[in-house]
Amino acid sequence: MKLSAQMTMVVGAIFAVICFSVAVNGFMSVGEITDPKIAADARGSSWFWAFLGAVALTFAVVSWWMARNEKGDRG
């Protein structure tokens, strides 16, 4: 399956927004949790989603850079 740079950029950006929204929601709900073990697990899950969003955003930025710099200069 071949994906264009523009499609990868858009999908990566959308996925990054979804991941970051899940992470923010998780971080905001940690204050409501009274059990320290569950709160620690919720923070860990939120950090995972933030990391996943950062990876998706990195792929989106790299795809944008590739699409912007592709001039058709192929030897």
C-alpha positions as CSV (number, residue, x, y, z in Angstrom):
1,M,0.0,0.0,0.0
2,K,1.5,3.3,-1.0
3,L,0.5,6.5,0.9
4,S,1.2,10.0,-0.3
5,A,3.1,12.4,1.8
6,Q,0.0,14.7,2.1
7,M,-2.2,11.9,3.2
8,T,0.3,10.7,5.8
9,M,0.6,14.3,7.1
10,V,-3.2,14.7,7.5
11,V,-3.7,11.3,9.1
12,G,-0.7,11.8,11.4
13,A,-2.0,15.2,12.5
14,I,-5.5,13.9,13.2
15,F,-4.2,11.0,15.1
16,A,-1.9,13.3,17.1
17,V,-4.8,15.5,18.0
18,I,-6.8,12.5,19.2
19,C,-3.9,11.1,21.2
20,F,-3.2,14.5,22.9
21,S,-6.9,14.9,23.7
22,V,-6.9,11.5,25.4
23,A,-3.7,12.4,27.3
24,V,-5.1,15.8,28.5
25,N,-8.4,14.2,29.5
26,G,-6.4,11.6,31.5
27,F,-4.2,14.1,33.2
28,M,-7.3,16.2,34.1
29,S,-9.1,13.3,35.6
30,V,-6.2,12.1,37.8
31,G,-7.2,14.6,40.5
32,E,-10.5,12.9,41.0
33,I,-8.9,9.5,41.7
34,T,-8.4,8.7,45.4
35,D,-6.5,5.5,45.2
36,P,-2.8,6.2,44.7
37,K,-2.1,3.0,42.7
38,I,-4.9,3.8,40.3
39,A,-3.8,7.4,40.0
40,A,-0.3,6.3,39.2
41,D,-1.6,4.0,36.5
42,A,-3.8,6.8,35.1
43,R,-0.8,9.1,34.9
44,G,1.3,6.4,33.2
45,S,-1.5,5.8,30.7
46,S,-1.8,9.5,30.0
47,W,2.0,9.8,29.5
48,F,1.8,6.9,27.0
49,W,-0.9,8.7,25.0
50,A,1.2,11.9,25.1
51,F,4.2,10.0,23.8
52,L,2.0,8.4,21.1
53,G,0.8,11.8,20.1
54,A,4.4,13.1,19.9
55,V,5.3,10.2,17.6
56,A,2.3,10.8,15.4
57,L,3.1,14.6,15.3
58,T,6.7,13.8,14.4
59,F,5.6,11.6,11.5
60,A,3.2,14.4,10.3
61,V,5.9,17.0,10.4
62,V,8.4,14.7,8.6
63,S,5.7,14.0,5.9
64,W,5.0,17.7,5.6
65,W,8.7,18.4,5.2
66,M,9.1,15.7,2.6
67,A,6.1,17.0,0.6
68,R,7.4,20.5,0.8
69,N,10.9,19.6,-0.4
70,E,9.9,17.2,-3.2
71,K,10.6,19.2,-6.3
72,G,10.8,16.4,-8.8
73,D,14.6,16.7,-9.1
74,R,15.3,13.0,-9.7
75,G,18.7,12.7,-11.3
